[in-house]
Amino acid sequence: MKTRLPVAVALILGLSATAVPAFAHPGGHGEEVTTIPVANAEAKAKTVVDTMIGRDILEASWRGPNPVSSNLREGDTGGLEWVVVFKNPAAKDPAKRTLYVFLSSDGFYLAANHTGK
């Protein structure tokens, strides 16, 4: 299950302020949720990838690839989420040549993995 990270937790994990807006809140209290444009979702996902490289979670070869697709889908909790997909044929492990970055529809980092689940 993916959940939104509070700003303080995201910053401790090394996500930049651009990846997690300073006004982050869990929502679900009657607020209207806006959906960020695809270009913003891709930029935020690229920031997540760069942060993961900087923290040695991903190898440096991930710095080059740009997103190959970006789609909104229904998430685990019923809300919409962005799934931004990166492909890196230079990744050492063939099983990890695709990276999925998950963001809430309004741009909050949720998760990243190589399975898409």
C-alpha positions in Angstrom: 0.0 0.0 0.0 1.2 3.5 -0.9 0.6 6.5 1.3 1.6 10.1 1.2 4.7 11.0 3.2 4.6 14.1 5.4 7.0 16.7 4.3 9.4 16.1 7.2 9.6 12.4 6.5 10.1 12.9 2.8 12.9 15.4 3.5 14.6 12.9 5.9 14.4 10.3 3.1 16.2 12.8 0.9 13.4 14.0 -1.3 13.7 17.6 -2.3 11.2 20.3 -1.5 10.2 20.2 -5.2 9.3 16.5 -4.9 7.0 17.1 -1.9 5.3 20.5 -1.7 5.6 22.4 1.6 1.9 22.5 2.0 1.6 18.7 2.0 -1.3 17.3 3.9 -3.0 13.9 3.8 -6.3 15.2 2.3 -9.5 13.3 2.6 -11.1 16.0 4.7 -13.4 17.5 2.0 -10.6 19.3 0.2 -10.8 19.4 -3.6 -7.8 17.6 -5.1 -6.3 19.0 -8.2 -4.4 17.0 -10.8 -1.1 18.4 -11.9 -0.2 18.5 -15.6 1.8 15.6 -17.0 4.9 17.8 -17.5 4.9 18.6 -13.8 4.4 14.9 -12.9 7.4 14.0 -15.1 9.5 16.8 -13.6 8.7 15.7 -10.1 9.4 12.0 -11.0 12.8 13.0 -12.5 13.6 14.8 -9.2 12.8 11.6 -7.3 15.1 9.6 -9.6 17.9 12.2 -9.1 17.4 12.0 -5.4 17.5 8.2 -5.4 20.8 8.4 -7.4 22.2 10.8 -4.9 21.4 8.5 -2.0 22.9 5.4 -3.8 19.5 3.8 -4.2 19.8 3.8 -8.0 23.0 3.5 -10.0 24.3 6.6 -11.8 23.2 5.4 -15.2 19.6 6.4 -14.3 20.6 10.1 -14.5 20.2 10.0 -18.3 16.8 8.4 -19.1 13.7 10.6 -19.4 10.2 9.2 -18.8 8.8 6.9 -21.5 5.2 7.2 -20.3 3.1 9.0 -17.7 -0.4 7.9 -16.9 -3.1 8.6 -14.4 -4.6 5.5 -12.8 -6.7 4.6 -9.9 -4.5 3.9 -6.9 -4.7 1.5 -4.0 -6.8 3.9 -1.9 -9.2 4.7 -4.7 -7.8 8.1 -5.6 -5.9 8.9 -8.8 -2.2 8.6 -9.0 0.5 9.3 -11.6 2.6 6.4 -12.7 5.8 7.8 -14.5 7.8 5.1 -16.2 11.5 5.3 -16.9 13.5 2.7 -19.0 17.3 2.3 -18.7 18.8 -0.3 -20.9 22.2 0.5 -19.3 21.1 -0.7 -15.9 23.4 -3.6 -14.7 20.5 -5.8 -13.5 18.2 -6.7 -16.4 15.3 -7.1 -14.0 15.7 -3.5 -12.9 15.8 -1.8 -16.3 12.3 -0.3 -15.8 11.5 2.1 -12.9 8.1 3.2 -11.9 7.6 6.4 -9.9 4.2 6.9 -8.2 2.9 10.3 -7.4 -0.5 11.4 -6.1 -2.6 13.2 -8.7 -1.6 16.5 -7.0 2.1 15.7 -7.1 3.0 14.1 -3.8 5.6 11.3 -3.9 4.1 8.0 -3.0 6.6 5.2 -4.0 9.1 4.0 -6.6 9.9 0.5 -7.6 10.9 -1.8 -10.5 7.6 -3.9 -10.5 5.0 -1.3 -11.2 2.8 -2.5 -8.3 
